Amino acid sequence: MSEQEKDQNNAEPQVETVEEQQAAAEAEQAEPTAEEKLAELEAELATVKKALGEADIRAQAEIQNVRRRAERDVQHAHKFALEKFAGDLLSVADNLERGLGALDADDEALKGAREGIELTLKSLMDVFGKYNLEQISPRDEPFNPELHEAMTMVPVPNVDPNTVIDVLEKGYQLNGRLIRPARVVVSKAP
């Protein structure tokens, strides 16, 4: 063999070994080491743990909010369960008061009827008080649009404007919640 052929033969294995080395280096770069994989998996695990922790906190907060909301709804149900029933009884109280107003206080023949109506009305008002149904009778008080409904305004000398001068129909509140506004006559400047 000539020397040139020997050099070619020797050169070919060297080329192959360089190519093999490059391929091996690329393979090493392409395949992460076990340490790199471990670090990557630990980072992913930390991210998942953090997300689960945040989700758990949100879920606990939501459970607490639902529990509070349910407790508040139950309290309101207990507190205002009588609202419709109480509203229906208001006309009974109004009619008893109208009946008393229609009876002549000086007529001895109607004295027994008057006393009976007064006792019935007092008994009804006691029951209203027992269940926190409060009467609103604002005569001579300043007009309050949250509690009163102005039916008319009348010019009255010597009375401050926006003062309730007459109550046409008393209002009522159940546990601080307005059931019916007081229907009133309000003064205005002459």
C-alpha positions in Angstrom: 0.0 0.0 0.0 1.2 3.3 -0.7 1.6 5.9 2.0 -1.1 7.9 0.6 -3.6 5.1 0.9 -2.4 4.4 4.5 -3.0 8.1 5.3 -6.5 7.9 3.9 -7.3 4.8 5.8 -5.9 6.3 9.0 -7.8 9.6 8.3 -11.2 7.8 7.9 -11.2 6.3 11.4 -10.3 9.7 12.8 -13.1 11.3 11.0 -15.5 8.7 12.2 -14.3 9.1 15.8 -14.8 12.9 15.6 -18.3 12.4 14.2 -18.9 9.8 16.9 -17.7 12.2 19.5 -19.9 15.0 18.2 -22.9 12.7 18.1 -22.2 11.6 21.6 -21.9 15.2 22.8 -25.2 16.1 21.1 -26.8 13.0 22.7 -25.5 14.1 26.1 -26.9 17.6 25.5 -30.2 16.3 24.3 -30.7 14.0 27.2 -30.7 15.8 30.5 -28.7 14.3 33.3 -30.4 12.6 36.2 -29.6 15.7 38.4 -31.2 18.0 35.9 -34.3 15.8 35.6 -34.5 15.7 39.4 -34.2 19.5 39.7 -36.9 20.0 37.0 -39.3 17.6 38.7 -38.7 19.2 42.1 -39.5 22.6 40.6 -42.6 21.2 39.0 -43.6 19.6 42.3 -43.1 22.9 44.2 -45.3 24.7 41.7 -48.1 22.0 42.0 -47.8 22.1 45.8 -48.1 25.9 45.8 -51.2 25.8 43.5 -52.8 23.1 45.6 -52.1 25.2 48.8 -53.7 28.2 47.2 -56.7 26.2 46.0 -57.1 24.7 49.5 -57.1 28.2 51.0 -59.7 29.4 48.5 -61.9 26.4 49.1 -61.7 26.9 52.9 -62.6 30.5 52.5 -65.5 29.7 50.3 -66.8 27.1 52.8 -66.5 29.6 55.6 -68.4 32.2 53.5 -71.2 29.7 52.6 -71.5 28.8 56.3 -71.7 32.4 57.4 -74.3 33.2 54.6 -76.4 30.2 55.7 -76.3 31.2 59.3 -77.3 34.8 58.4 -80.1 33.5 56.2 -81.4 31.3 59.1 -81.2 34.3 61.5 -83.1 36.5 59.0 -85.7 33.7 58.6 -86.2 33.5 62.3 -86.2 37.2 62.7 -88.6 38.1 59.9 -90.7 34.9 59.6 -93.7 36.8 61.0 -93.4 39.7 58.5 -96.3 38.7 56.2 -98.5 37.5 59.1 -97.8 40.7 61.0 -98.6 42.8 57.9 -102.0 41.1 57.7 -102.7 41.8 61.4 -102.1 45.6 60.9 -105.5 46.0 59.4 -107.1 44.4 62.5 -105.3 47.0 64.7 -106.3 49.8 62.4 -110.0 48.7 62.5 -110.0 48.4 66.3 -108.6 52.0 66.5 -111.1 53.3 64.0 -113.9 51.6 66.0 -112.7 53.3 69.2 -112.6 56.6 67.4 -116.2 56.1 66.2 -117.6 55.4 69.6 -119.0 58.3 71.6 -116.9 58.4 74.8 -119.8 60.1 76.7 -122.5 57.5 75.8 -123.0 55.2 78.8 -124.8 52.6 76.7 -121.6 52.1 74.7 -119.3 52.1 77.7 -119.0 48.3 77.8 -118.3 48.0 74.0 -115.7 50.7 74.3 -113.9 48.9 77.2 -114.0 45.6 75.3 -112.5 47.2 72.2 -109.8 48.9 74.3 -108.9 45.7 76.0 -108.8 43.8 72.7 -106.6 46.5 71.2 -104.3 46.5 74.3 -104.0 42.8 74.1 -103.1 43.0 70.4 -100.5 45.7 71.1 -99.0 43.5 73.8 -98.6 40.6 71.3 -97.1 43.0 68.8 -94.6 44.1 71.5 -93.8 40.5 72.4 -92.7 39.9 68.7 -90.9 43.2 68.3 -93.6 44.7 66.0 -93.3 48.4 66.9 -95.8 51.1 66.1 -94.8 54.3 64.4 -96.9 57.3 65.4 -94.9 60.4 64.6 -97.2 63.3 65.4 -95.2 66.5 66.0 -92.0 64.9 64.9 -89.9 65.9 61.9 -90.9 64.1 58.7 -88.6 61.1 57.9 -89.1 59.7 54.4 -87.6 56.4 55.5 -90.4 55.8 58.0 -93.2 58.1 56.8 -95.3 58.6 53.7 -96.5 62.1 53.2 -100.1 62.0 52.0 -100.5 65.8 51.8 -98.8 69.0 52.8 -100.7 71.8 54.6 -99.5 75.3 55.3 -99.6 75.8 59.1 -98.5 79.0 60.9 -96.3 78.7 64.0 -95.2 75.1 63.0 -91.8 74.3 61.5 -92.0 73.1 57.9 -91.7 69.4 57.3 -93.2 68.5 60.7 -95.8 65.8 61.0 -99.1 67.4 62.1 -101.5 64.5 61.7 -101.2 60.7 61.4 -103.7 59.2 59.0 -102.5 55.6 59.4 -99.8 54.4 61.9 -96.8 52.7 60.5 -95.1 49.5 61.9 -91.6 48.0 62.0 -90.7 44.4 62.7 -87.3 44.0 64.3 -86.2 47.4 62.8 -87.5 46.6 59.3 -90.2 48.8 58.0 -93.5 46.8 57.4 -95.6 49.8 56.6 -94.8 53.5 56.6 -96.8 55.9 58.7 -99.2 57.8 56.4 -99.0 61.4 57.5 -99.9 65.0 56.9 -96.9 67.3 56.8 -96.7 71.0 57.5 -95.2 73.4 55.0 -94.4 77.1 55.2 -97.4 79.4 54.7 
